[in-house]
Amino acid sequence: MRRRTAGLKGVQGDAHPHEQVVHLLEGEFSLTIAGINKVGRTGSVAVIPSNARHSGKAVTACRVLDVFYPLREDYFPNSLPMVFQDAKSA
């Protein structure tokens, strides 16, 4: 999932069974994982373990690429994209 954030926009605390990789494509983003806070800059990568409480806040306008495993089916409320439907039936 790719997203743009405006300066100082926050992401509320969250925890989920999916592992998450956060790749900061552009800007600065403050990320707290399991109580540890770090500020990432363009090119930074963070790994959020399964069920770890985490939150974040854009320090500047930024672009973030989030990757989840396993697939976050809740992000596809109507149906999974065809490529994922084929993979699940294999």
PDB file of N, CA, C and O in Angstrom:
ATOM      1  N   MET A   1       0.852  -1.155   0.000  1.00  0.00           N
ATOM      2  CA  MET A   1       0.000   0.000   0.000  1.00  0.00           C
ATOM      3  C   MET A   1       0.902   1.223   0.000  1.00  0.00           C
ATOM      4  O   MET A   1       1.774   1.351   0.859  1.00  0.00           O
ATOM      5  N   ARG A   2       0.703   2.113  -0.944  1.00  0.00           N
ATOM      6  CA  ARG A   2       1.494   3.334  -1.012  1.00  0.00           C
ATOM      7  C   ARG A   2       0.609   4.491  -0.584  1.00  0.00           C
ATOM      8  O   ARG A   2      -0.560   4.564  -0.962  1.00  0.00           O
ATOM      9  N   ARG A   3       1.171   5.391   0.205  1.00  0.00           N
ATOM     10  CA  ARG A   3       0.374   6.535   0.622  1.00  0.00           C
ATOM     11  C   ARG A   3       1.229   7.785   0.726  1.00  0.00           C
ATOM     12  O   ARG A   3       2.440   7.717   0.932  1.00  0.00           O
ATOM     13  N   ARG A   4       0.578   8.916   0.581  1.00  0.00           N
ATOM     14  CA  ARG A   4       1.207  10.214   0.796  1.00  0.00           C
ATOM     15  C   ARG A   4       0.663  10.751   2.109  1.00  0.00           C
ATOM     16  O   ARG A   4      -0.510  10.554   2.427  1.00  0.00           O
ATOM     17  N   THR A   5       1.501  11.421   2.861  1.00  0.00           N
ATOM     18  CA  THR A   5       1.028  12.035   4.088  1.00  0.00           C
ATOM     19  C   THR A   5       1.413  13.506   4.073  1.00  0.00           C
ATOM     20  O   THR A   5       2.492  13.874   3.610  1.00  0.00           O
ATOM     21  N   ALA A   6       0.527  14.330   4.578  1.00  0.00           N
ATOM     22  CA  ALA A   6       0.831  15.759   4.713  1.00  0.00           C
ATOM     23  C   ALA A   6       1.676  15.930   5.966  1.00  0.00           C
ATOM     24  O   ALA A   6       1.661  15.073   6.850  1.00  0.00           O
ATOM     25  N   GLY A   7       2.403  17.016   6.045  1.00  0.00           N
ATOM     26  CA  GLY A   7       3.226  17.267   7.224  1.00  0.00           C
ATOM     27  C   GLY A   7       2.404  17.173   8.506  1.00  0.00           C
ATOM     28  O   GLY A   7       1.279  17.670   8.566  1.00  0.00           O
ATOM     29  N   LEU A   8       2.958  16.544   9.512  1.00  0.00           N
ATOM     30  CA  LEU A   8       2.403  16.405  10.854  1.00  0.00           C
ATOM     31  C   LEU A   8       1.149  15.551  10.938  1.00  0.00           C
ATOM     32  O   LEU A   8       0.468  15.576  11.963  1.00  0.00           O
ATOM     33  N   LYS A   9       0.822  14.804   9.905  1.00  0.00           N
ATOM     34  CA  LYS A   9      -0.315  13.892   9.971  1.00  0.00           C
ATOM     35  C   LYS A   9       0.115  12.641  10.729  1.00  0.00           C
ATOM     36  O   LYS A   9       1.199  12.113  10.482  1.00  0.00           O
ATOM     37  N   GLY A  10      -0.716  12.165  11.643  1.00  0.00           N
ATOM     38  CA  GLY A  10      -0.356  11.015  12.460  1.00  0.00           C
ATOM     39  C   GLY A  10      -1.105   9.760  12.080  1.00  0.00           C
ATOM     40  O   GLY A  10      -2.176   9.815  11.474  1.00  0.00           O
ATOM     41  N   VAL A  11      -0.531   8.626  12.443  1.00  0.00           N
ATOM     42  CA  VAL A  11      -1.162   7.320  12.292  1.00  0.00           C
ATOM     43  C   VAL A  11      -1.386   6.805  13.701  1.00  0.00           C
ATOM     44  O   VAL A  11      -0.429   6.607  14.450  1.00  0.00           O
ATOM     45  N   GLN A  12      -2.638   6.588  14.068  1.00  0.00           N
ATOM     46  CA  GLN A  12      -2.948   6.172  15.429  1.00  0.00           C
ATOM     47  C   GLN A  12      -2.346   4.810  15.730  1.00  0.00           C
ATOM     48  O   GLN A  12      -2.031   4.038  14.824  1.00  0.00           O
ATOM     49  N   GLY A  13      -2.192   4.527  17.023  1.00  0.00           N
ATOM     50  CA  GLY A  13      -1.650   3.248  17.449  1.00  0.00           C
ATOM     51  C   GLY A  13      -2.415   2.078  16.858  1.00  0.00           C
ATOM     52  O   GLY A  13      -3.638   2.123  16.726  1.00  0.00           O
ATOM     53  N   ASP A  14      -1.686   1.034  16.506  1.00  0.00           N
ATOM     54  CA  ASP A  14      -2.268  -0.102  15.808  1.00  0.00           C
ATOM     55  C   ASP A  14      -1.459  -1.348  16.160  1.00  0.00           C
ATOM     56  O   ASP A  14      -0.276  -1.254  16.488  1.00  0.00           O
ATOM     57  N   ALA A  15      -2.084  -2.480  16.092  1.00  0.00           N
ATOM     58  CA  ALA A  15      -1.405  -3.772  16.209  1.00  0.00           C
ATOM     59  C   ALA A  15      -2.238  -4.762  15.395  1.00  0.00           C
ATOM     60  O   ALA A  15      -3.468  -4.734  15.446  1.00  0.00           O
ATOM     61  N   HIS A  16      -1.573  -5.626  14.653  1.00  0.00           N
ATOM     62  CA  HIS A  16      -2.275  -6.601  13.823  1.00  0.00           C
ATOM     63  C   HIS A  16      -1.385  -7.827  13.648  1.00  0.00           C
ATOM     64  O   HIS A  16      -0.178  -7.746  13.872  1.00  0.00           O
ATOM     65  N   PRO A  17      -1.960  -8.956  13.253  1.00  0.00           N
ATOM     66  CA  PRO A  17      -1.167 -10.185  13.129  1.00  0.00           C
ATOM     67  C   PRO A  17      -0.211 -10.192  11.934  1.00  0.00           C
ATOM     68  O   PRO A  17       0.632 -11.080  11.813  1.00  0.00           O
ATOM     69  N   HIS A  18      -0.344  -9.212  11.066  1.00  0.00           N
ATOM     70  CA  HIS A  18       0.496  -9.154   9.862  1.00  0.00           C
ATOM     71  C   HIS A  18       1.853  -8.543  10.170  1.00  0.00           C
ATOM     72  O   HIS A  18       1.936  -7.573  10.924  1.00  0.00           O
ATOM     73  N   GLU A  19       2.918  -9.096   9.599  1.00  0.00           N
ATOM     74  CA  GLU A  19       4.200  -8.411   9.614  1.00  0.00           C
ATOM     75  C   GLU A  19       4.078  -7.240   8.643  1.00  0.00           C
ATOM     76  O   GLU A  19       3.362  -7.324   7.645  1.00  0.00           O
ATOM     77  N   GLN A  20       4.778  -6.156   8.940  1.00  0.00           N
ATOM     78  CA  GLN A  20       4.685  -4.968   8.095  1.00  0.00           C
ATOM     79  C   GLN A  20       6.085  -4.415   7.855  1.00  0.00           C
ATOM     80  O   GLN A  20       6.887  -4.290   8.781  1.00  0.00           O
ATOM     81  N   VAL A  21       6.361  -4.088   6.603  1.00  0.00           N
ATOM     82  CA  VAL A  21       7.612  -3.417   6.248  1.00  0.00           C
ATOM     83  C   VAL A  21       7.223  -2.023   5.770  1.00  0.00           C
ATOM     84  O   VAL A  21       6.372  -1.872   4.894  1.00  0.00           O
ATOM     85  N   VAL A  22       7.849  -1.014   6.347  1.00  0.00           N
ATOM     86  CA  VAL A  22       7.590   0.378   6.003  1.00  0.00           C
ATOM     87  C   VAL A  22       8.823   0.914   5.290  1.00  0.00           C
ATOM     88  O   VAL A  22       9.912   0.945   5.862  1.00  0.00           O
ATOM     89  N   HIS A  23       8.652   1.334   4.046  1.00  0.00           N
ATOM     90  CA  HIS A  23       9.750   1.912   3.272  1.00  0.00           C
ATOM     91  C   HIS A  23       9.412   3.382   3.052  1.00  0.00           C
ATOM     92  O   HIS A  23       8.412   3.705   2.412  1.00  0.00           O
ATOM     93  N   LEU A  24      10.239   4.260   3.580  1.00  0.00           N
ATOM     94  CA  LEU A  24      10.018   5.694   3.434  1.00  0.00           C
ATOM     95  C   LEU A  24      10.625   6.145   2.112  1.00  0.00           C
ATOM     96  O   LEU A  24      11.845   6.244   1.978  1.00  0.00           O
ATOM     97  N   LEU A  25       9.769   6.416   1.144  1.00  0.00           N
ATOM     98  CA  LEU A  25      10.220   6.782  -0.198  1.00  0.00           C
ATOM     99  C   LEU A  25      10.678   8.235  -0.275  1.00  0.00           C
ATOM    100  O   LEU A  25      11.535   8.589  -1.085  1.00  0.00           O
ATOM    101  N   GLU A  26      10.092   9.065   0.577  1.00  0.00           N
ATOM    102  CA  GLU A  26      10.405  10.495   0.528  1.00  0.00           C
ATOM    103  C   GLU A  26       9.969  11.154   1.828  1.00  0.00           C
ATOM    104  O   GLU A  26       8.881  10.868   2.327  1.00  0.00           O
ATOM    105  N   GLY A  27      10.799  12.033   2.386  1.00  0.00           N
ATOM    106  CA  GLY A  27      10.422  12.809   3.560  1.00  0.00           C
ATOM    107  C   GLY A  27      10.975  12.246   4.860  1.00  0.00           C
ATOM    108  O   GLY A  27      11.899  11.433   4.865  1.00  0.00           O
ATOM    109  N   GLU A  28      10.376  12.704   5.980  1.00  0.00           N
ATOM    110  CA  GLU A  28      10.756  12.245   7.317  1.00  0.00           C
ATOM    111  C   GLU A  28       9.507  11.772   8.047  1.00  0.00           C
ATOM    112  O   GLU A  28       8.461  12.419   7.994  1.00  0.00           O
ATOM    113  N   PHE A  29       9.627  10.638   8.726  1.00  0.00           N
ATOM    114  CA  PHE A  29       8.483  10.027   9.408  1.00  0.00           C
ATOM    115  C   PHE A  29       8.940   9.493  10.753  1.00  0.00           C
ATOM    116  O   PHE A  29       9.912   8.742  10.826  1.00  0.00           O
ATOM    117  N   SER A  30       8.247   9.872  11.814  1.00  0.00           N
ATOM    118  CA  SER A  30       8.536   9.386  13.161  1.00  0.00           C
ATOM    119  C   SER A  30       7.697   8.135  13.394  1.00  0.00           C
ATOM    120  O   SER A  30       6.471   8.181  13.297  1.00  0.00           O
ATOM    121  N   LEU A  31       8.350   7.022  13.701  1.00  0.00           N
ATOM    122  CA  LEU A  31       7.672   5.736  13.864  1.00  0.00           C
ATOM    123  C   LEU A  31       8.016   5.151  15.234  1.00  0.00           C
ATOM    124  O   LEU A  31       9.187   5.051  15.599  1.00  0.00           O
ATOM    125  N   THR A  32       6.995   4.769  15.980  1.00  0.00           N
ATOM    126  CA  THR A  32       7.184   4.129  17.277  1.00  0.00           C
ATOM    127  C   THR A  32       6.734   2.681  17.153  1.00  0.00           C
ATOM    128  O   THR A  32       5.592   2.405  16.785  1.00  0.00           O
ATOM    129  N   ILE A  33       7.646   1.753  17.466  1.00  0.00           N
ATOM    130  CA  ILE A  33       7.350   0.319  17.416  1.00  0.00           C
ATOM    131  C   ILE A  33       7.668  -0.261  18.780  1.00  0.00           C
ATOM    132  O   ILE A  33       8.805  -0.185  19.246  1.00  0.00           O
ATOM    133  N   ALA A  34       6.658  -0.844  19.423  1.00  0.00           N
ATOM    134  CA  ALA A  34       6.825  -1.466  20.749  1.00  0.00           C
ATOM    135  C   ALA A  34       7.511  -0.504  21.727  1.00  0.00           C
ATOM    136  O   ALA A  34       8.391  -0.907  22.488  1.00  0.00           O
ATOM    137  N   GLY A  35       7.101   0.769  21.700  1.00  0.00           N
ATOM    138  CA  GLY A  35       7.604   1.760  22.635  1.00  0.00           C
ATOM    139  C   GLY A  35       8.923   2.415  22.260  1.00  0.00           C
ATOM    140  O   GLY A  35       9.384   3.309  22.971  1.00  0.00           O
ATOM    141  N   ILE A  36       9.536   1.998  21.172  1.00  0.00           N
ATOM    142  CA  ILE A  36      10.813   2.574  20.731  1.00  0.00           C
ATOM    143  C   ILE A  36      10.555   3.498  19.550  1.00  0.00           C
ATOM    144  O   ILE A  36      10.003   3.080  18.533  1.00  0.00           O
ATOM    145  N   ASN A  37      10.963   4.769  19.693  1.00  0.00           N
ATOM    146  CA  ASN A  37      10.714   5.754  18.648  1.00  0.00           C
ATOM    147  C   ASN A  37      11.981   6.047  17.861  1.00  0.00           C
ATOM    148  O   ASN A  37      13.061   6.215  18.427  1.00  0.00           O
ATOM    149  N   LYS A  38      11.825   6.106  16.537  1.00  0.00           N
ATOM    150  CA  LYS A  38      12.913   6.474  15.628  1.00  0.00           C
ATOM    151  C   LYS A  38      12.332   7.386  14.555  1.00  0.00           C
ATOM    152  O   LYS A  38      11.162   7.266  14.191  1.00  0.00           O
ATOM    153  N   VAL A  39      13.154   8.292  14.058  1.00  0.00           N
ATOM    154  CA  VAL A  39      12.750   9.135  12.933  1.00  0.00           C
ATOM    155  C   VAL A  39      13.478   8.636  11.699  1.00  0.00           C
ATOM    156  O   VAL A  39      14.708   8.606  11.656  1.00  0.00           O
ATOM    157  N   GLY A  40      12.706   8.247  10.699  1.00  0.00           N
ATOM    158  CA  GLY A  40      13.277   7.773   9.448  1.00  0.00           C
ATOM    159  C   GLY A  40      13.294   8.878   8.424  1.00  0.00           C
ATOM    160  O   GLY A  40      12.469   9.791   8.451  1.00  0.00           O
ATOM    161  N   ARG A  41      14.251   8.780   7.518  1.00  0.00           N
ATOM    162  CA  ARG A  41      14.379   9.738   6.428  1.00  0.00           C
ATOM    163  C   ARG A  41      14.308   8.996   5.096  1.00  0.00           C
ATOM    164  O   ARG A  41      14.312   7.765   5.072  1.00  0.00           O
ATOM    165  N   THR A  42      14.242   9.722   4.005  1.00  0.00           N
ATOM    166  CA  THR A  42      14.138   9.114   2.679  1.00  0.00           C
ATOM    167  C   THR A  42      15.072   7.909   2.558  1.00  0.00           C
ATOM    168  O   THR A  42      16.270   8.009   2.821  1.00  0.00           O
ATOM    169  N   GLY A  43      14.504   6.772   2.155  1.00  0.00           N
ATOM    170  CA  GLY A  43      15.279   5.549   1.979  1.00  0.00           C
ATOM    171  C   GLY A  43      15.260   4.625   3.185  1.00  0.00           C
ATOM    172  O   GLY A  43      15.678   3.472   3.077  1.00  0.00           O
ATOM    173  N   SER A  44      14.786   5.099   4.332  1.00  0.00           N
ATOM    174  CA  SER A  44      14.738   4.265   5.542  1.00  0.00           C
ATOM    175  C   SER A  44      13.726   3.138   5.390  1.00  0.00           C
ATOM    176  O   SER A  44      12.718   3.273   4.697  1.00  0.00           O
ATOM    177  N   VAL A  45      14.019   2.030   6.051  1.00  0.00           N
ATOM    178  CA  VAL A  45      13.122   0.878   6.074  1.00  0.00           C
ATOM    179  C   VAL A  45      12.958   0.434   7.519  1.00  0.00           C
ATOM    180  O   VAL A  45      13.936   0.364   8.263  1.00  0.00           O
ATOM    181  N   ALA A  46      11.731   0.135   7.920  1.00  0.00           N
ATOM    182  CA  ALA A  46      11.461  -0.387   9.261  1.00  0.00           C
ATOM    183  C   ALA A  46      10.637  -1.657   9.123  1.00  0.00           C
ATOM    184  O   ALA A  46       9.782  -1.759   8.243  1.00  0.00           O
ATOM    185  N   VAL A  47      10.897  -2.622   9.993  1.00  0.00           N
ATOM    186  CA  VAL A  47      10.132  -3.867  10.018  1.00  0.00           C
ATOM    187  C   VAL A  47       9.334  -3.899  11.315  1.00  0.00           C
ATOM    188  O   VAL A  47       9.892  -3.769  12.404  1.00  0.00           O
ATOM    189  N   ILE A  48       8.021  -4.073  11.182  1.00  0.00           N
ATOM    190  CA  ILE A  48       7.132  -4.139  12.341  1.00  0.00           C
ATOM    191  C   ILE A  48       6.712  -5.598  12.502  1.00  0.00           C
ATOM    192  O   ILE A  48       6.026  -6.139  11.634  1.00  0.00           O
ATOM    193  N   PRO A  49       7.111  -6.239  13.595  1.00  0.00           N
ATOM    194  CA  PRO A  49       6.747  -7.648  13.796  1.00  0.00           C
ATOM    195  C   PRO A  49       5.239  -7.832  13.996  1.00  0.00           C
ATOM    196  O   PRO A  49       4.519  -6.890  14.327  1.00  0.00           O
ATOM    197  N   SER A  50       4.798  -9.032  13.794  1.00  0.00           N
ATOM    198  CA  SER A  50       3.410  -9.406  14.018  1.00  0.00           C
ATOM    199  C   SER A  50       2.981  -9.015  15.435  1.00  0.00           C
ATOM    200  O   SER A  50       3.700  -9.286  16.397  1.00  0.00           O
ATOM    201  N   ASN A  51       1.824  -8.387  15.566  1.00  0.00           N
ATOM    202  CA  ASN A  51       1.200  -7.994  16.827  1.00  0.00           C
ATOM    203  C   ASN A  51       1.946  -6.929  17.624  1.00  0.00           C
ATOM    204  O   ASN A  51       1.580  -6.673  18.771  1.00  0.00           O
ATOM    205  N   ALA A  52       2.976  -6.297  17.063  1.00  0.00           N
ATOM    206  CA  ALA A  52       3.687  -5.227  17.760  1.00  0.00           C
ATOM    207  C   ALA A  52       2.859  -3.943  17.697  1.00  0.00           C
ATOM    208  O   ALA A  52       2.402  -3.551  16.623  1.00  0.00           O
ATOM    209  N   ARG A  53       2.668  -3.297  18.831  1.00  0.00           N
ATOM    210  CA  ARG A  53       1.949  -2.019  18.864  1.00  0.00           C
ATOM    211  C   ARG A  53       2.835  -0.974  18.188  1.00  0.00           C
ATOM    212  O   ARG A  53       4.026  -0.878  18.483  1.00  0.00           O
ATOM    213  N   HIS A  54       2.245  -0.191  17.278  1.00  0.00           N
ATOM    214  CA  HIS A  54       3.017   0.808  16.546  1.00  0.00           C
ATOM    215  C   HIS A  54       2.150   2.009  16.183  1.00  0.00           C
ATOM    216  O   HIS A  54       0.928   1.910  16.072  1.00  0.00           O
ATOM    217  N   SER A  55       2.819   3.146  16.002  1.00  0.00           N
ATOM    218  CA  SER A  55       2.146   4.363  15.576  1.00  0.00           C
ATOM    219  C   SER A  55       3.176   5.218  14.852  1.00  0.00           C
ATOM    220  O   SER A  55       4.378   4.972  14.951  1.00  0.00           O
ATOM    221  N   GLY A  56       2.707   6.208  14.133  1.00  0.00           N
ATOM    222  CA  GLY A  56       3.636   7.047  13.393  1.00  0.00           C
ATOM    223  C   GLY A  56       3.090   8.429  13.172  1.00  0.00           C
ATOM    224  O   GLY A  56       1.896   8.685  13.327  1.00  0.00           O
ATOM    225  N   LYS A  57       4.002   9.327  12.801  1.00  0.00           N
ATOM    226  CA  LYS A  57       3.620  10.701  12.539  1.00  0.00           C
ATOM    227  C   LYS A  57       4.570  11.279  11.500  1.00  0.00           C
ATOM    228  O   LYS A  57       5.789  11.190  11.644  1.00  0.00           O
ATOM    229  N   ALA A  58       4.010  11.869  10.459  1.00  0.00           N
ATOM    230  CA  ALA A  58       4.830  12.506   9.434  1.00  0.00           C
ATOM    231  C   ALA A  58       5.460  13.762  10.018  1.00  0.00           C
ATOM    232  O   ALA A  58       4.762  14.627  10.547  1.00  0.00           O
ATOM    233  N   VAL A  59       6.769  13.859   9.921  1.00  0.00           N
ATOM    234  CA  VAL A  59       7.485  15.059  10.357  1.00  0.00           C
ATOM    235  C   VAL A  59       7.442  16.093   9.234  1.00  0.00           C
ATOM    236  O   VAL A  59       7.316  17.291   9.488  1.00  0.00           O
ATOM    237  N   THR A  60       7.548  15.621   7.993  1.00  0.00           N
ATOM    238  CA  THR A  60       7.405  16.454   6.799  1.00  0.00           C
ATOM    239  C   THR A  60       6.428  15.736   5.874  1.00  0.00           C
ATOM    240  O   THR A  60       6.023  14.607   6.153  1.00  0.00           O
ATOM    241  N   ALA A  61       6.055  16.377   4.790  1.00  0.00           N
ATOM    242  CA  ALA A  61       5.269  15.670   3.777  1.00  0.00           C
ATOM    243  C   ALA A  61       6.110  14.485   3.312  1.00  0.00           C
ATOM    244  O   ALA A  61       7.314  14.628   3.101  1.00  0.00           O
ATOM    245  N   CYS A  62       5.493  13.325   3.150  1.00  0.00           N
ATOM    246  CA  CYS A  62       6.275  12.148   2.757  1.00  0.00           C
ATOM    247  C   CYS A  62       5.444  11.167   1.949  1.00  0.00           C
ATOM    248  O   CYS A  62       4.218  11.254   1.888  1.00  0.00           O
ATOM    249  N   ARG A  63       6.155  10.227   1.329  1.00  0.00           N
ATOM    250  CA  ARG A  63       5.537   9.101   0.634  1.00  0.00           C
ATOM    251  C   ARG A  63       6.049   7.840   1.303  1.00  0.00           C
ATOM    252  O   ARG A  63       7.250   7.683   1.524  1.00  0.00           O
ATOM    253  N   VAL A  64       5.126   6.939   1.623  1.00  0.00           N
ATOM    254  CA  VAL A  64       5.444   5.718   2.352  1.00  0.00           C
ATOM    255  C   VAL A  64       4.908   4.521   1.578  1.00  0.00           C
ATOM    256  O   VAL A  64       3.796   4.556   1.051  1.00  0.00           O
ATOM    257  N   LEU A  65       5.707   3.464   1.517  1.00  0.00           N
ATOM    258  CA  LEU A  65       5.264   2.199   0.935  1.00  0.00           C
ATOM    259  C   LEU A  65       5.168   1.195   2.081  1.00  0.00           C
ATOM    260  O   LEU A  65       6.174   0.885   2.719  1.00  0.00           O
ATOM    261  N   ASP A  66       3.963   0.686   2.345  1.00  0.00           N
ATOM    262  CA  ASP A  66       3.737  -0.333   3.366  1.00  0.00           C
ATOM    263  C   ASP A  66       3.523  -1.673   2.690  1.00  0.00           C
ATOM    264  O   ASP A  66       2.747  -1.776   1.740  1.00  0.00           O
ATOM    265  N   VAL A  67       4.205  -2.696   3.174  1.00  0.00           N
ATOM    266  CA  VAL A  67       4.056  -4.054   2.659  1.00  0.00           C
ATOM    267  C   VAL A  67       3.655  -4.942   3.833  1.00  0.00           C
ATOM    268  O   VAL A  67       4.285  -4.899   4.889  1.00  0.00           O
ATOM    269  N   PHE A  68       2.612  -5.743   3.651  1.00  0.00           N
ATOM    270  CA  PHE A  68       2.101  -6.601   4.720  1.00  0.00           C
ATOM    271  C   PHE A  68       2.195  -8.068   4.326  1.00  0.00           C
ATOM    272  O   PHE A  68       1.998  -8.426   3.164  1.00  0.00           O
ATOM    273  N   TYR A  69       2.501  -8.918   5.316  1.00  0.00           N
ATOM    274  CA  TYR A  69       2.448 -10.363   5.111  1.00  0.00           C
ATOM    275  C   TYR A  69       1.882 -11.008   6.364  1.00  0.00           C
ATOM    276  O   TYR A  69       2.362 -10.717   7.459  1.00  0.00           O
ATOM    277  N   PRO A  70       0.896 -11.858   6.251  1.00  0.00           N
ATOM    278  CA  PRO A  70       0.210 -12.204   5.002  1.00  0.00           C
ATOM    279  C   PRO A  70      -0.624 -11.022   4.488  1.00  0.00           C
ATOM    280  O   PRO A  70      -0.749  -9.991   5.149  1.00  0.00           O
ATOM    281  N   LEU A  71      -1.175 -11.203   3.320  1.00  0.00           N
ATOM    282  CA  LEU A  71      -1.980 -10.185   2.662  1.00  0.00           C
ATOM    283  C   LEU A  71      -3.061  -9.645   3.594  1.00  0.00           C
ATOM    284  O   LEU A  71      -3.737 -10.417   4.274  1.00  0.00           O
ATOM    285  N   ARG A  72      -3.224  -8.335   3.627  1.00  0.00           N
ATOM    286  CA  ARG A  72      -4.281  -7.706   4.427  1.00  0.00           C
ATOM    287  C   ARG A  72      -5.586  -7.750   3.635  1.00  0.00           C
ATOM    288  O   ARG A  72      -5.891  -6.824   2.883  1.00  0.00           O
ATOM    289  N   GLU A  73      -6.342  -8.808   3.801  1.00  0.00           N
ATOM    290  CA  GLU A  73      -7.589  -8.966   3.052  1.00  0.00           C
ATOM    291  C   GLU A  73      -8.605  -7.883   3.392  1.00  0.00           C
ATOM    292  O   GLU A  73      -9.498  -7.599   2.593  1.00  0.00           O
ATOM    293  N   ASP A  74      -8.475  -7.269   4.585  1.00  0.00           N
ATOM    294  CA  ASP A  74      -9.407  -6.201   4.955  1.00  0.00           C
ATOM    295  C   ASP A  74      -9.212  -4.952   4.095  1.00  0.00           C
ATOM    296  O   ASP A  74     -10.065  -4.064   4.110  1.00  0.00           O
ATOM    297  N   TYR A  75      -8.115  -4.865   3.349  1.00  0.00           N
ATOM    298  CA  TYR A  75      -7.899  -3.740   2.439  1.00  0.00           C
ATOM    299  C   TYR A  75      -8.605  -3.958   1.103  1.00  0.00           C
ATOM    300  O   TYR A  75      -8.612  -3.062   0.259  1.00  0.00           O
ATOM    301  N   PHE A  76      -9.195  -5.127   0.902  1.00  0.00           N
ATOM    302  CA  PHE A  76      -9.923  -5.458  -0.327  1.00  0.00           C
ATOM    303  C   PHE A  76     -11.327  -5.912   0.058  1.00  0.00           C
ATOM    304  O   PHE A  76     -11.621  -7.106  -0.006  1.00  0.00           O
ATOM    305  N   PRO A  77     -12.211  -4.977   0.463  1.00  0.00           N
ATOM    306  CA  PRO A  77     -13.510  -5.371   1.011  1.00  0.00           C
ATOM    307  C   PRO A  77     -14.427  -6.097   0.041  1.00  0.00           C
ATOM    308  O   PRO A  77     -15.254  -6.900   0.475  1.00  0.00           O
ATOM    309  N   ASN A  78     -14.310  -5.841  -1.259  1.00  0.00           N
ATOM    310  CA  ASN A  78     -15.212  -6.471  -2.220  1.00  0.00           C
ATOM    311  C   ASN A  78     -14.678  -7.808  -2.713  1.00  0.00           C
ATOM    312  O   ASN A  78     -15.409  -8.799  -2.736  1.00  0.00           O
ATOM    313  N   SER A  79     -13.437  -7.843  -3.098  1.00  0.00           N
ATOM    314  CA  SER A  79     -12.804  -9.092  -3.511  1.00  0.00           C
ATOM    315  C   SER A  79     -11.317  -8.825  -3.706  1.00  0.00           C
ATOM    316  O   SER A  79     -10.888  -7.684  -3.876  1.00  0.00           O
ATOM    317  N   LEU A  80     -10.552  -9.892  -3.677  1.00  0.00           N
ATOM    318  CA  LEU A  80      -9.123  -9.768  -3.894  1.00  0.00           C
ATOM    319  C   LEU A  80      -8.829  -9.540  -5.369  1.00  0.00           C
ATOM    320  O   LEU A  80      -9.577 -10.015  -6.224  1.00  0.00           O
ATOM    321  N   PRO A  81      -7.754  -8.821  -5.686  1.00  0.00           N
ATOM    322  CA  PRO A  81      -7.358  -8.711  -7.091  1.00  0.00           C
ATOM    323  C   PRO A  81      -7.123 -10.105  -7.669  1.00  0.00           C
ATOM    324  O   PRO A  81      -6.734 -11.015  -6.937  1.00  0.00           O
ATOM    325  N   MET A  82      -7.349 -10.283  -8.947  1.00  0.00           N
ATOM    326  CA  MET A  82      -7.284 -11.589  -9.598  1.00  0.00           C
ATOM    327  C   MET A  82      -5.987 -12.335  -9.296  1.00  0.00           C
ATOM    328  O   MET A  82      -6.032 -13.539  -9.042  1.00  0.00           O
ATOM    329  N   VAL A  83      -4.843 -11.671  -9.315  1.00  0.00           N
ATOM    330  CA  VAL A  83      -3.574 -12.362  -9.092  1.00  0.00           C
ATOM    331  C   VAL A  83      -3.545 -13.016  -7.708  1.00  0.00           C
ATOM    332  O   VAL A  83      -2.965 -14.090  -7.550  1.00  0.00           O
ATOM    333  N   PHE A  84      -4.159 -12.387  -6.711  1.00  0.00           N
ATOM    334  CA  PHE A  84      -4.184 -12.959  -5.373  1.00  0.00           C
ATOM    335  C   PHE A  84      -5.208 -14.079  -5.262  1.00  0.00           C
ATOM    336  O   PHE A  84      -5.002 -15.033  -4.512  1.00  0.00           O
ATOM    337  N   GLN A  85      -6.299 -13.976  -5.993  1.00  0.00           N
ATOM    338  CA  GLN A  85      -7.284 -15.052  -5.989  1.00  0.00           C
ATOM    339  C   GLN A  85      -6.657 -16.324  -6.551  1.00  0.00           C
ATOM    340  O   GLN A  85      -6.864 -17.412  -6.013  1.00  0.00           O
ATOM    341  N   ASP A  86      -5.891 -16.189  -7.633  1.00  0.00           N
ATOM    342  CA  ASP A  86      -5.239 -17.347  -8.233  1.00  0.00           C
ATOM    343  C   ASP A  86      -4.233 -17.948  -7.273  1.00  0.00           C
ATOM    344  O   ASP A  86      -4.157 -19.172  -7.162  1.00  0.00           O
ATOM    345  N   ALA A  87      -3.458 -17.131  -6.575  1.00  0.00           N
ATOM    346  CA  ALA A  87      -2.436 -17.604  -5.654  1.00  0.00           C
ATOM    347  C   ALA A  87      -3.042 -18.354  -4.488  1.00  0.00           C
ATOM    348  O   ALA A  87      -2.474 -19.345  -4.028  1.00  0.00           O
ATOM    349  N   LYS A  88      -4.206 -17.893  -3.993  1.00  0.00           N
ATOM    350  CA  LYS A  88      -4.838 -18.547  -2.844  1.00  0.00           C
ATOM    351  C   LYS A  88      -5.408 -19.910  -3.206  1.00  0.00           C
ATOM    352  O   LYS A  88      -5.510 -20.779  -2.340  1.00  0.00           O
ATOM    353  N   SER A  89      -5.781 -20.118  -4.467  1.00  0.00           N
ATOM    354  CA  SER A  89      -6.374 -21.401  -4.869  1.00  0.00           C
ATOM    355  C   SER A  89      -5.324 -22.440  -5.200  1.00  0.00           C
ATOM    356  O   SER A  89      -5.646 -23.618  -5.351  1.00  0.00           O
ATOM    357  N   ALA A  90      -4.075 -22.024  -5.314  1.00  0.00           N
ATOM    358  CA  ALA A  90      -2.989 -22.969  -5.688  1.00  0.00           C
ATOM    359  C   ALA A  90      -2.624 -23.869  -4.528  1.00  0.00           C
ATOM    360  O   ALA A  90      -1.740 -24.716  -4.658  1.00  0.00           O
TER     361      ALA A  90
END
